[in-house]
């Protein structure tokens, strides 16, 4: 990540409340300059800071494939998708498939 920092168009690094970021994370974000920043929060609620509603689903109710299909469908139905929304949606999809 350090090597790619200068070429990265933007970067948001999630940090938990009351926990300082690791020195390695500080270095990566610093190398991104104004394109990098820390976001303080917890998953999945941090997505709400970006206007993304995260559905609360009880574990075991849906298969991973159903959760991914639902996430894709919801994402495609959004009226506008910018770079932040796209990256967060991709992170959610990766998280959903494990």
C-alpha positions as CSV (number, residue, x, y, z in Angstrom):
1,X,0.0,0.0,0.0
2,X,2.9,2.4,0.7
3,X,4.2,1.9,-2.8
4,X,0.8,2.6,-4.4
5,X,-0.1,5.5,-2.1
6,X,1.1,8.2,-4.6
7,X,-1.0,6.6,-7.4
8,X,-4.1,6.1,-5.3
9,X,-6.9,8.5,-6.2
10,X,-8.3,8.5,-2.7
11,X,-8.1,6.4,0.5
12,X,-10.3,6.2,3.6
13,X,-8.8,4.1,6.5
14,X,-11.2,3.0,9.1
15,X,-10.1,3.5,12.8
16,X,-12.1,2.4,15.8
17,X,-13.2,5.0,18.3
18,X,-10.7,5.5,21.1
19,X,-8.0,3.5,19.3
20,X,-5.1,5.3,17.6
21,X,-4.3,4.2,14.1
22,X,-1.3,1.9,13.7
23,X,1.9,3.6,12.7
24,X,1.9,1.8,9.3
25,X,-1.6,3.1,8.6
26,X,-0.5,6.7,9.5
27,X,2.3,6.4,7.0
28,X,0.1,5.1,4.2
29,X,-2.5,7.9,4.8
30,X,0.2,10.5,5.0
31,X,1.7,9.3,1.7
32,X,-1.7,9.9,0.1
33,X,-1.6,13.5,1.1
34,X,-4.9,15.4,0.7
35,X,-6.4,12.3,-0.9
36,X,-6.1,10.2,2.3
37,X,-8.0,10.4,5.5
38,X,-9.0,8.4,8.5
39,X,-12.7,7.6,9.2
40,X,-13.5,6.9,12.8
41,X,-16.2,4.4,13.5
42,X,-17.4,0.8,13.7
43,X,-18.5,-1.5,11.0
44,X,-21.2,-1.6,9.7
45,X,-22.5,1.7,11.1
46,X,-19.6,3.7,9.5
47,X,-21.2,3.2,6.2
48,X,-24.1,5.4,7.3
49,X,-21.6,8.3,7.4
50,X,-21.4,7.9,3.6
51,X,-25.2,7.6,3.2
52,X,-25.2,3.9,2.8
53,X,-28.0,2.0,4.6
54,X,-26.8,-1.4,5.8
55,X,-29.6,-3.9,6.2
56,X,-29.7,-5.7,9.5
57,X,-30.1,-9.4,8.7
58,X,-30.1,-12.2,11.3
59,X,-27.2,-14.6,10.7
60,X,-28.3,-17.8,9.0
61,X,-31.5,-16.4,7.4
62,X,-29.9,-15.8,4.0
63,X,-27.3,-17.7,2.1
64,X,-24.1,-15.8,1.2
65,X,-25.2,-15.8,-2.4
66,X,-28.6,-14.3,-1.5
67,X,-26.9,-11.6,0.6
68,X,-24.6,-10.7,-2.4
69,X,-27.5,-10.7,-4.8
70,X,-29.4,-8.4,-2.5
71,X,-26.4,-6.1,-2.0
72,X,-25.9,-5.8,-5.8
73,X,-29.6,-5.2,-6.5
74,X,-29.7,-2.5,-3.8
75,X,-26.6,-0.8,-5.1
76,X,-27.8,-0.8,-8.7
77,X,-31.0,0.9,-7.6
78,X,-29.2,3.8,-6.0
79,X,-29.9,7.1,-8.0
80,X,-26.2,8.0,-8.0
81,X,-23.0,6.2,-7.3
82,X,-19.7,8.1,-6.8
83,X,-16.2,6.8,-6.1
84,X,-16.7,6.6,-2.3
85,X,-20.0,4.7,-2.7
86,X,-18.5,2.4,-5.3
87,X,-15.6,1.5,-3.1
88,X,-17.7,0.9,-0.1
89,X,-20.1,-1.2,-2.1
90,X,-17.2,-3.3,-3.3
91,X,-15.9,-3.7,0.2
92,X,-19.4,-4.8,1.3
93,X,-19.5,-7.4,-1.5
94,X,-16.1,-8.8,-0.6
95,X,-17.2,-9.0,3.0
96,X,-20.4,-10.8,2.1
97,X,-18.6,-13.5,0.1
98,X,-16.1,-14.0,2.9
